[in-house]
Amino acid sequence: MQTLFEFYHDQVFYQLKANNLGKEMLFRNGELVSQGRAFFSTSNDHRFLCPKHGPMRLYFKVSLKNADVSYRLEAGSTLLCEGITAAKPPKWLSKLEQKLSPEAEPVQTASPAQQDTEMLNQPQLSQQAPYTAAASAPSPLKQWFKPLLVLGVIALKLSKSAGAIKAALAGTALAGWAWLFNLEFAISLIAAILIHEYGHVYAMKRAGLKVKGVYLLPFIGGVAVSECATSRWQDFKIAIAGPAFGTLGAIIAYLLWLETQHSALALFAAISLLLNLFNLLPMVPLDGGRVMQAAAFSRKGKAAKTALLLVTGSLTFAAWYFGFYLLMLFGILGTFDLLSDSEERDKDIAPMTDTGILVTLLSYIGLMAILLWLSVIMADSGIPGTNLPLIFISS
């Protein structure tokens, strides 16, 4: 538990503590008087009994941008005290808040004496000088035309190379995530994506399929492209290999963090857990949906296929309702993919046996359980950002 904020009133010391699991505990002179769970809400209120004032209420609201908290202490309808004090929100959330709503840089104003001295030292300008300067300045369009033209020609030449396209996408992805969060987060995320995609590539090669490449997609993730699988068992192994490799990478990073206490390792482990939890959702075209599809399409009849379509459609609607628009986009693509599937296309793909279906489902449940268990452990480490997987789960 870390101290979120603290203050004194009427010679009584109030202290609010919280952890990354969303649990909050209010202490009055060291005695616990209230506790609750907020799953990282920036505001909350705690109600408790006081021997002197009776029922009391503490309301607070955290400002991530200013790293402070405003609070009100009330006894019934009477305001006892209010104020603003320093708070300790997670660093990664503060940086995100600054990126989304940057403050204007302070303007330094000279003193009146300095202004008078500068005016005496400046040469007298005619009234026409400002208009002459404005007329002679090149327009923004002319300033940027030549550099943009050069960049366009270079991009056109590089576009003929698949390697250049991959490099451009990777660079754009790195810059985009660094702008949205920070460079450390961007590097950790891309490393987690590459480990995840290498798992797919490894399974593709083991299945004897020709791998066409791995592409990083800015603000979306990554994708490994290969030839079509010839059996549902291959589909399952390729789909599960990405989250399996990603989970292994998170476990290794977590164990290294226990040895070194380097916060970057904990952040990478948390991001990798978040990425693979997201991918294991049972929605086509995510990896979890592909695993379920391999099992469902191995069964005769349309019951299993219809159930998978309903799950994908329901998750798509839920993503839209709760504002997870990237997940909603994936769900729409997956729904159309399932609706357009035909028996003629499935005829050439060998189904799994009942034993294979059982192994598929047990593997999926086991991997999901490991990811959830690690997410809870990581969230209690106290390292900023390691509560990301649990926030996603609670959402």
C-alpha positions as CSV (number, residue, x, y, z in Angstrom):
1,M,0.0,0.0,0.0
2,Q,1.3,3.4,-0.9
3,T,0.2,6.7,0.7
4,L,-2.0,8.6,-1.8
5,F,-2.4,11.8,0.3
6,E,-2.5,12.9,4.0
7,F,-3.6,16.0,6.0
8,Y,-4.2,17.3,9.5
9,H,-7.5,18.6,11.0
10,D,-8.2,19.5,14.6
11,Q,-5.0,17.9,15.7
12,V,-6.0,14.6,14.0
13,F,-3.9,13.0,11.3
14,Y,-5.8,11.6,8.3
15,Q,-4.0,9.3,5.8
16,L,-5.4,7.6,2.7
17,K,-3.5,4.6,1.3
18,A,-4.1,2.7,-1.9
19,N,-2.6,0.0,-4.0
20,N,-2.6,-1.0,-7.7
21,L,-5.5,-3.4,-7.1
22,G,-7.8,-0.5,-6.5
23,K,-8.0,-1.0,-2.8
24,E,-8.2,2.1,-0.6
25,M,-7.8,2.4,3.2
26,L,-8.4,5.5,5.3
27,F,-6.5,5.9,8.6
28,R,-7.4,8.3,11.4
29,N,-4.4,8.8,13.8
30,G,-3.1,5.4,12.6
31,E,-6.4,3.6,13.1
32,L,-8.3,2.1,10.1
33,V,-11.7,3.7,9.9
34,S,-12.8,3.0,6.3
35,Q,-11.8,0.9,3.3
36,G,-13.1,0.3,-0.2
37,R,-12.2,-0.6,-3.7
38,A,-12.2,1.9,-6.7
39,F,-10.3,0.0,-9.5
40,F,-8.5,3.3,-10.1
41,S,-11.1,5.9,-10.0
42,T,-9.7,9.4,-9.6
43,S,-12.4,10.3,-7.1
44,N,-14.0,8.6,-4.1
45,D,-15.6,9.2,-0.8
46,H,-15.2,7.4,2.5
47,R,-17.8,7.4,5.4
48,F,-16.9,6.6,9.0
49,L,-17.9,7.3,12.6
50,C,-16.0,9.8,14.7
51,P,-16.3,9.8,18.6
52,K,-16.5,13.6,18.5
53,H,-18.5,14.5,15.4
54,G,-20.5,11.3,14.7
55,P,-21.0,10.2,11.1
56,M,-18.3,11.8,8.8
57,R,-17.5,11.8,5.1
58,L,-14.2,12.4,3.3
59,Y,-14.5,13.2,-0.4
60,F,-11.5,13.6,-2.6
61,K,-10.6,14.0,-6.3
62,V,-7.1,13.4,-7.8
63,S,-5.7,15.6,-10.5
64,L,-3.2,13.5,-12.5
65,K,-1.9,16.5,-14.4
66,N,-1.0,18.5,-11.3
67,A,-0.2,15.5,-9.0
68,D,-2.4,16.9,-6.3
69,V,-5.7,16.1,-4.6
70,S,-8.6,18.2,-3.5
71,Y,-10.5,17.0,-0.4
72,R,-13.5,17.9,1.7
73,L,-14.1,16.6,5.2
74,E,-17.7,16.8,6.3
75,A,-19.7,15.9,9.5
76,G,-23.3,15.5,8.4
77,S,-24.1,18.7,6.4
78,T,-21.3,20.7,8.1
79,L,-18.0,21.3,6.3
80,L,-15.2,20.8,8.7
81,C,-12.3,21.5,6.3
82,E,-11.3,21.4,2.7
83,G,-8.0,21.9,0.8
84,I,-5.5,20.8,-1.8
85,T,-2.5,18.7,-1.0
86,A,0.2,16.8,-2.9
87,A,-0.8,13.3,-4.2
88,K,1.3,10.4,-5.6
89,P,-0.5,9.1,-8.7
90,P,1.3,6.5,-10.9
91,K,4.0,8.1,-13.1
92,W,2.8,6.5,-16.3
93,L,-0.7,7.9,-15.9
94,S,0.7,11.4,-15.2
95,K,2.7,11.2,-18.4
96,L,-0.3,10.1,-20.4
97,E,-2.3,13.0,-19.0
98,Q,0.4,15.5,-20.0
99,K,0.5,14.0,-23.5
100,L,-3.3,14.3,-23.9
101,S,-3.6,17.8,-22.5
102,P,-0.2,19.6,-22.5
103,E,0.0,22.8,-20.6
104,A,1.2,25.9,-22.3
105,E,4.8,26.9,-21.5
106,P,5.0,29.8,-19.1
107,V,5.8,33.2,-20.6
108,Q,8.6,35.1,-18.9
109,T,7.7,38.7,-18.4
110,A,10.3,41.3,-18.0
111,S,10.1,43.8,-15.1
112,P,9.0,47.4,-15.9
113,A,12.6,48.7,-15.5
114,Q,13.9,46.1,-17.9
115,Q,11.2,46.9,-20.4
116,D,12.1,50.6,-20.3
117,T,15.8,49.8,-20.8
118,E,15.0,47.5,-23.8
119,M,12.8,50.2,-25.4
120,L,15.6,52.8,-25.1
121,N,18.1,50.4,-26.7
122,Q,15.9,49.5,-29.7
123,P,16.2,51.5,-32.9
124,Q,13.1,53.5,-33.9
125,L,11.1,51.7,-36.5
126,S,8.7,53.3,-39.0
127,Q,5.1,52.3,-39.0
128,Q,5.6,50.5,-42.3
129,A,8.2,48.1,-40.9
130,P,5.8,45.4,-39.6
131,Y,4.0,45.3,-42.9
132,T,7.3,45.0,-44.8
133,A,8.5,42.1,-42.6
134,A,5.2,40.3,-43.0
135,A,5.2,40.6,-46.7
136,S,8.8,39.4,-47.1
137,A,8.3,36.2,-44.9
138,P,7.7,33.1,-47.0
139,S,4.4,31.3,-46.7
140,P,4.2,28.1,-44.7
141,L,3.2,26.2,-47.8
142,K,6.4,27.4,-49.7
143,Q,8.6,26.6,-46.6
144,W,7.4,23.0,-46.4
145,F,6.9,22.2,-50.1
146,K,10.5,21.2,-51.0
147,P,11.1,19.0,-47.9
148,L,7.8,17.3,-48.4
149,L,8.5,16.7,-52.1
150,V,11.9,15.2,-51.3
151,L,10.4,12.9,-48.6
152,G,7.6,11.9,-51.1
153,V,10.2,10.9,-53.7
154,I,12.2,8.9,-51.1
155,A,9.0,7.1,-49.9
156,L,8.0,6.3,-53.4
157,K,11.4,4.7,-54.1
158,L,11.4,2.8,-50.8
159,S,7.9,1.5,-51.3
160,K,9.2,-0.9,-53.9
161,S,11.0,-2.8,-51.2
162,A,9.1,-5.0,-48.7
163,G,11.9,-4.5,-46.2
164,A,11.5,-0.8,-46.4
165,I,7.8,-1.1,-45.8
166,K,8.4,-3.2,-42.7
167,A,11.0,-0.7,-41.4
168,A,8.7,2.2,-42.1
169,L,5.8,0.5,-40.2
170,A,8.1,-0.4,-37.3
171,G,9.4,3.2,-37.1
172,T,5.9,4.6,-37.2
173,A,4.7,2.2,-34.6
174,L,7.6,3.1,-32.3
175,A,7.0,6.8,-32.7
176,G,3.3,6.5,-32.3
177,W,3.4,4.6,-29.0
178,A,6.2,6.8,-27.7
179,W,4.1,9.9,-28.5
180,L,1.0,8.5,-26.8
181,F,2.8,7.2,-23.7
182,N,6.7,7.4,-23.5
183,L,9.7,5.8,-25.1
184,E,10.1,3.1,-22.4
185,F,6.5,2.0,-22.8
186,A,6.9,2.0,-26.7
187,I,10.0,-0.2,-26.6
188,S,8.5,-2.6,-24.1
189,L,5.3,-2.9,-26.2
190,I,7.1,-3.5,-29.5
191,A,9.4,-6.1,-27.9
192,A,6.3,-7.9,-26.4
193,I,4.6,-7.8,-29.9
194,L,7.7,-9.2,-31.6
195,I,8.0,-12.1,-29.1
196,H,4.3,-12.8,-29.5
197,E,4.6,-12.8,-33.3
198,Y,7.7,-14.9,-33.2
199,G,5.6,-17.6,-31.5
200,H,3.3,-17.6,-34.5
201,V,6.2,-17.7,-36.9
202,Y,7.8,-20.6,-35.0
203,A,4.6,-22.7,-35.2
204,M,4.1,-21.8,-38.9
205,K,7.6,-23.1,-39.7
206,R,7.1,-26.2,-37.6
207,A,4.0,-26.9,-39.6
208,G,6.0,-26.6,-42.9
209,L,4.2,-23.4,-44.0
210,K,6.0,-20.6,-45.9
211,V,6.2,-17.5,-43.7
212,K,5.7,-14.3,-45.8
213,G,6.7,-11.8,-43.0
214,V,5.9,-10.1,-39.7
215,Y,4.4,-6.6,-39.9
216,L,4.1,-4.0,-37.1
217,L,0.9,-2.0,-37.5
218,P,0.9,1.5,-35.8
219,F,-1.6,1.8,-33.0
220,I,-3.0,-1.7,-33.7
221,G,-0.3,-4.3,-33.0
222,G,1.4,-6.8,-35.3
223,V,0.6,-9.7,-37.6
224,A,2.5,-12.7,-38.9
225,V,1.5,-13.8,-42.5
226,S,2.0,-17.2,-43.9
227,E,0.4,-19.8,-46.2
228,C,-3.0,-21.2,-45.2
229,A,-3.0,-24.1,-42.8
230,T,-4.1,-27.5,-44.0
231,S,-5.7,-28.7,-40.8
232,R,-7.5,-27.4,-37.7
233,W,-4.8,-28.8,-35.5
234,Q,-2.3,-26.5,-37.3
235,D,-4.7,-23.6,-36.9
236,F,-4.8,-24.3,-33.2
237,K,-1.0,-24.6,-32.7
238,I,-0.3,-21.4,-34.7
239,A,-3.0,-19.4,-32.8
240,I,-1.9,-20.6,-29.3
241,A,1.9,-20.3,-30.0
242,G,1.8,-16.4,-29.9
243,P,0.2,-16.1,-26.5
244,A,2.3,-19.0,-25.2
245,F,5.6,-17.4,-26.2
246,G,4.4,-14.0,-24.9
247,T,3.5,-15.5,-21.5
248,L,6.9,-17.2,-21.3
249,G,8.6,-13.9,-22.1
250,A,6.5,-12.2,-19.3
251,I,7.4,-15.0,-16.8
252,I,11.2,-14.6,-17.6
253,A,11.0,-10.8,-17.3
254,Y,9.1,-11.1,-14.0
255,L,11.7,-13.6,-12.5
256,L,14.5,-11.3,-13.7
257,W,12.8,-8.4,-12.0
258,L,12.7,-10.3,-8.7
259,E,16.5,-10.7,-9.0
260,T,17.4,-7.2,-10.2
261,Q,14.5,-5.0,-9.1
262,H,14.8,-3.2,-12.4
263,S,11.5,-1.4,-13.0
264,A,11.8,-1.7,-16.8
265,L,11.6,-5.5,-16.5
266,A,8.4,-5.3,-14.5
267,L,6.9,-2.9,-17.0
268,F,7.7,-5.2,-19.9
269,A,6.2,-8.2,-18.1
270,A,3.0,-6.2,-17.4
271,I,2.7,-5.0,-21.0
272,S,3.3,-8.5,-22.3
273,L,0.6,-9.9,-20.0
274,L,-1.8,-7.2,-21.1
275,L,-1.1,-7.9,-24.8
276,N,-1.6,-11.6,-24.5
277,L,-4.7,-11.3,-22.3
278,F,-6.2,-9.1,-25.0
279,N,-5.3,-11.6,-27.7
280,L,-6.8,-14.5,-25.9
281,L,-10.3,-13.1,-25.8
282,P,-12.6,-15.6,-27.5
283,M,-13.3,-13.3,-30.5
284,V,-12.4,-13.9,-34.1
285,P,-9.9,-12.7,-35.5
286,L,-7.9,-12.6,-32.2
287,D,-5.8,-15.6,-31.1
288,G,-8.4,-16.8,-28.6
289,G,-11.1,-16.6,-31.3
290,R,-8.9,-18.6,-33.7
291,V,-8.3,-21.3,-31.0
292,M,-12.1,-21.5,-30.4
293,Q,-12.6,-21.6,-34.2
294,A,-10.3,-24.5,-34.7
295,A,-12.3,-26.5,-32.1
296,A,-15.7,-25.3,-33.3
297,F,-15.1,-26.0,-37.0
298,S,-13.9,-29.5,-36.2
299,R,-17.4,-30.4,-35.0
300,K,-20.1,-31.6,-37.3
301,G,-23.2,-29.5,-37.6
302,K,-23.6,-25.8,-37.1
303,A,-24.2,-25.5,-33.4
304,A,-20.6,-24.8,-32.4
305,K,-20.1,-22.4,-35.3
306,T,-23.3,-20.5,-34.4
307,A,-22.1,-20.3,-30.7
308,L,-18.8,-18.8,-31.8
309,L,-20.5,-16.3,-34.0
310,L,-22.8,-15.3,-31.1
311,V,-19.8,-14.9,-28.8
312,T,-17.9,-12.8,-31.3
313,G,-21.0,-10.7,-32.0
314,S,-21.8,-10.2,-28.3
315,L,-18.2,-9.1,-27.5
316,T,-18.3,-6.7,-30.5
317,F,-21.5,-5.1,-29.2
318,A,-20.0,-4.9,-25.6
319,A,-16.8,-3.3,-27.0
320,W,-18.9,-0.7,-28.8
321,Y,-21.1,-0.1,-25.7
322,F,-18.1,0.4,-23.3
323,G,-16.0,2.4,-25.8
324,F,-13.3,-0.2,-26.7
325,Y,-13.4,0.8,-30.4
326,L,-10.3,-1.1,-31.5
327,L,-11.7,-4.3,-30.1
328,M,-15.0,-3.4,-31.8
329,L,-13.2,-3.1,-35.1
330,F,-11.6,-6.5,-34.7
331,G,-15.0,-8.0,-33.8
332,I,-16.7,-6.5,-36.9
333,L,-14.0,-8.1,-39.1
334,G,-14.3,-11.4,-37.3
335,T,-18.1,-11.4,-37.6
336,F,-17.9,-10.9,-41.4
337,D,-15.2,-13.6,-41.6
338,L,-17.4,-16.1,-39.8
339,L,-20.5,-15.2,-41.8
340,S,-18.6,-15.5,-45.1
341,D,-17.3,-19.0,-44.2
342,S,-18.5,-21.7,-46.4
343,E,-18.5,-25.5,-46.2
344,E,-16.7,-25.7,-49.6
345,R,-13.8,-23.7,-48.2
346,D,-13.6,-25.9,-45.0
347,K,-13.7,-29.1,-47.0
348,D,-9.9,-29.0,-47.7
349,I,-9.0,-28.4,-44.0
350,A,-8.8,-31.5,-41.9
351,P,-10.8,-31.4,-38.6
352,M,-9.4,-32.3,-35.2
353,T,-10.4,-35.4,-33.3
354,D,-12.4,-35.2,-30.1
355,T,-9.1,-35.7,-28.2
356,G,-7.6,-32.8,-30.1
357,I,-10.6,-30.6,-29.3
358,L,-10.2,-31.4,-25.6
359,V,-6.5,-30.6,-25.6
360,T,-7.3,-27.3,-27.4
361,L,-9.9,-26.3,-24.8
362,L,-7.7,-27.3,-21.8
363,S,-4.7,-25.5,-23.3
364,Y,-6.7,-22.3,-23.7
365,I,-8.1,-22.4,-20.2
366,G,-4.7,-23.2,-18.7
367,L,-2.9,-20.4,-20.5
368,M,-5.6,-17.9,-19.6
369,A,-5.4,-19.0,-15.9
370,I,-1.7,-18.4,-15.8
371,L,-2.0,-15.0,-17.4
372,L,-4.7,-14.0,-14.8
373,W,-2.6,-15.3,-11.9
374,L,0.5,-13.4,-13.0
375,S,-1.6,-10.2,-13.6
376,V,-2.8,-10.2,-10.0
377,I,0.8,-10.8,-8.7
378,M,2.3,-8.0,-10.9
379,A,-0.4,-5.5,-9.9
380,D,0.7,-5.8,-6.3
381,S,4.4,-5.1,-7.1
382,G,4.0,-1.3,-6.7
383,I,5.8,-0.5,-9.9
384,P,4.0,2.2,-12.0
385,G,2.3,0.6,-15.0
386,T,2.2,-3.0,-13.6
387,N,-1.5,-2.7,-12.8
388,L,-2.3,-2.4,-16.5
389,P,-3.4,-6.0,-17.0
390,L,-5.7,-5.8,-13.9
391,I,-7.3,-2.6,-15.1
392,F,-8.0,-4.3,-18.4
393,I,-9.5,-7.3,-16.6
394,S,-11.7,-5.1,-14.4
395,S,-12.8,-3.1,-17.4
